[in-house]
Amino acid sequence: MKSIIQLKIATPPLLIALALVCFGFLSRAQAISPPPDGCYPAFTTVEGCNALNFLGSGQGNTGVGWYSLFLVGDANFNTGVGAGTLVLNTGDSNTAVGAAALLLNTTGTLNTAVGTDALVFNDTGGGNTANGAFALFNNTTGSGNTAVGVETLRDNTDGVDNTATGFRALMSNTGVDNTANGSVALQNNTTGEANTAVGSQALFSNTEGGGNTAIGSSALFSNEMGNFNTAVGDEALLSNTTGEKNTAIGTGALFNSATGTRNVAVGFQALLNNTNNDNTATGYQALLNNTTGNFNLANGVQALFSNTIGAQNTANGAVALANTTTGSDNTATGASALLFNTSGGSNTANGSQALINNTIGNFNTATGYQALLSNVGGQSNTAYGAGSLLNNTGTGNIALGANAGLHLTTGFDNIDIGNTGAVTDDSTIRIGSGSAATFISGIFGVPIAGTPVVVVSNGQLGVAPSSARFKDEIKPMNKASEAILALKPVTFRYKQKIDPNGMPQFGLVAEEVEAVNSDLVVRDKEGRPYSVRYEAVNAMLLNEFLKEHRKNEEQEATIARLESTIAEQQQGMETFIAQLKEQAAQIQKVSAQIEVNRPATRTVAVESP
């Protein structure tokens, strides 16, 4: 990591020595009598040249060392052990152990300095604790600081409530409310506030960033001005400089993130290479290769492992979406879910190995163990249930139920509900398998215009077609329809389990119809007569009707011809009669003429003899 900066003392030792020499020329305001050694009043202990030299009414002071507590005056309960400790002090309850410790303290109180030059420049600051050579070296007015270790909080002047433990921890600090535990932890912090660094080189480079927490060796090492970051683990958020509101827990978590913000990484090397914002990774190497992708969520070992620029992905489970690189808007929940997805987007996989082989397919939804297992580039498929659409590589398929659509391979736009489907299916709907009854609401009693739906023995629904393009061997029915003349229509009631209301029915008996024409019956799975093809009976009735209709038409034509002949004959008779009448009139006329021209008849009387 970064080499430790060589020790540099802020104030030359010569300056301290000159200051101590100057004190020797001051006039004595009050001398200790009898001179040391001896027993002194007011709980005072003194040993050393000019120690407690100006003690007034102060009590409970202990000065051991050259010029220790030299100007103590009326101050109480101070302890100075070491040459030049608390030389200028007039405050109460200070403790200094080590040469020049708290050397320049004047009115500061409740300070504790242990180590050479510890708190040497402290003036009015109070409640400080410095343990280690040059700890809190430059502190003047800062209060409530704790420094344990060589040069800890060395450059702090007026910062308050800082805690530093470890070699050079918070060495450059002037800010407030910082906590550093570990060698060179927060070493370069200047004005940053409310930071916590635990571990060697934790938050090493931080200068102005605030509200950061780093726990672990080199955690948040490079952070300078980033705020509100949390790093727990060796080298967690190591490269972060200005990124804010990041959380990294685990060795190497968010290792390379520099400016990214609002990222959360929990686990070894989670979000290791991330540079963007708003990602969440929980688990070993989760989102390890993510660079500029954002709004991703990965929970599980190597979840979204290879993602680089893909955005808005969610992976929950070991190696879920592990190979996705550029795909976005994917959701994978379950071990190995969407494992091999690379650029496919807007996919949802819930269940172990769901959509495991998908690479470029989009808009797929798989819920259940191995759902859509074999899909590679198929799109807009929906599979719900363990093994559903297991072998499918097609598009636009829907499967609901365990192993639903199992046999589909390359089919398109199929819907399989509780059915394994068929290899050759395309645009096919299959519902159920082996069910004994079907109930569908919203049909009975609903008026609608349309075409009757029929069902075949394998359960397929459809509309019986009439177009010639669906038919072979088309020929006239002729006498084939005469079989219906032998049918015996009956009235009946269905058995109670079929029709509890016992409504009167009208129709035929399938067994009787079979005896007349076996082609007019529908058989069950065992081959027994089950129903009658009434639509065929209707067609045969139509044929017989048309045959009778044609006979009627022929008879009517014959009658019409006969009537026409009769009319013609009647007209001829009338003409003939008229002619006869005319001839009779002429005959009568001629007869009358003859009668006129006939001579008169003479009468002769003959006498009998």
C-alpha positions, 0 to 999 in steps of 0.5 A: 500500500502507500509507504508511511510518511517519515516522521517530521516534528512540527516544531524544532526541539531547539524552540522548546529548549529555548523556551525552558531556558527563558523560564530560568530567568524569571523572578521567584514569586514564591519558593518551596520551603523547605526546598526539595526533598521534603513533605509539603502542605496541600497534598503537594509533591514536587521533585526537579529543578524549578518544579512547581516554582510559582505554586500559590494556593493550589492543592493536590499538584504533583510536579516531577521534572525540570520546570514541571508545573512551573507557573501552576499558581492556584491551579489544583490537581495537576500532575506533571512528570517529565522535564517541561511538563505543564510549564505554563499551566494554570488550569486544573486537573491536567496530567502530563507524563513525558518530556514537554508534555502539555508544555504550553498549556495555560488554562486548559483543564482535564487534559491527559498527556503521556509521551514526549511532546504530547499536547505540547502546544495545548493552550486552552483546550480541555478534556483532551487525552494524548498518549504517545510521542507528539500525540495532539502535538499542535492542539491549542484550543481543541477539546474532548480529543483522545489520541493514543499513539505516536503523532496521533492527532499531531496537527490538530489545533482546534478540532474537538471530540476526535479520537485517534488510536494508532501510529499517526492516526488522524495526524493531520486532522483539524476537524471534529468528531472523528475517530481513528483506530489503527496505524495512519488511520485518517492520517491526512484528514484535515477538515473532515468531520464525524469520520470513523476509521478502524484499521491500518491506513483506514481513510488514509487519504481523507482530507475534507470528507465527513460522516465516513466510517472505515473499518479494516486495513486500507478501508476507504484508503483513497477517500478525500472529499467523499461523505457518508461512506461506510467501509468494513473490510480490508481494502473496502472502498479503497479507491473511493475519492469523492463518492458519497453515501456508499456502503462496503462490507467485506474485503475488497468490496467496492475496491475500485469505486472512485466517484460512485455514490449510493452503492451498497456492497456486502461480501468479499470483492462485492462491486470490486470494479464499480465506478457508477451509482446506486448499485447494491451487491451482497455476497462473495464477488457479487457485481464484481466486474460492474463498471458503469452499470447502475441501479443493480441489485445483486444478492448471492455468491457471484451474483451479477458477477460479469455485469459491466454496463447493464443497469437496473438488474436484480439478482438474488441467489448464488451466481444468479445473472453471473454472466450478464454483461450489458443486459438491463432490467433483468430480475433473477431470484434463485441459484444459477437463475439467468446464469448465462445471460449476457445481453438479454434484457427485461427477463424475470427468473424466479427459481434455481436454474430458471432461464439458466441458458438464456443469453440474448432473449428478452422479455421472458418470465420464468418462475420455478426450478429449471423453468425455461431452462433451455431458452437461449434467444427466445423472447416474450415467453412466460413459464410458471412452474418447475420444469415449465417450458424446459426445452423451449427455445421459441417465442411468445409461449405461455406455460403454467404448471409443473412441466407445463409445455415440457415437450415444446421446442421451437414452437411459437405462441403456444399456451399450455396450462397443466399440459406438457404440450407437443413437439410440433405445436405452434399457436396451440392452446392446451389446458389440463391433462386427464381432467374428468370435468371442465367448468368455465364461468361467464358462458352459460346465459350470456347471449352472443352471436357466433359459430358453434364450437365442437370438440374431438376425442382428444379434447381439441376445440374448434369450429367445424369448417365448411370451405372446400379447401378443408375437404376431399372426395366431395360428391353428392349425397344422393341416397346416403341420406335415406338412412335417416328415414329409419331413425326413431326420434324419442323423448327422454330425460337425462339421469339425475347425475347429469341433469338434476332438474330432469328437463324433458329432452328430444332427440335420438338414442346413439345405440339405435342410430349406430344400428342404422348408420355407424357414421352418425355416432360419436364414440368415447375413449373405449369406442362405445357410442356416446353421442349423435352427430346431429349436424350430420343428421341435419345435413342428411335431412336437408338432402332428403328435403331437397330431394322431395322438393325437387320431386314436388317441383317436377310434379308441379311442372307436369301439372302445369304442362297438363293444365296448359294442354287442357287449356289448349284443348278447351280452347280448341273445343270452344273454337270447334263448337263455335264453328259448329254453331256457325255451320248450323246457322248457315245450314238453317239459313240455307234450309229456310231459303229452300223452304221459300223456293219450294212450290205449293203443295196441291191436295188431291182427293181420291175416293176409295173404291 
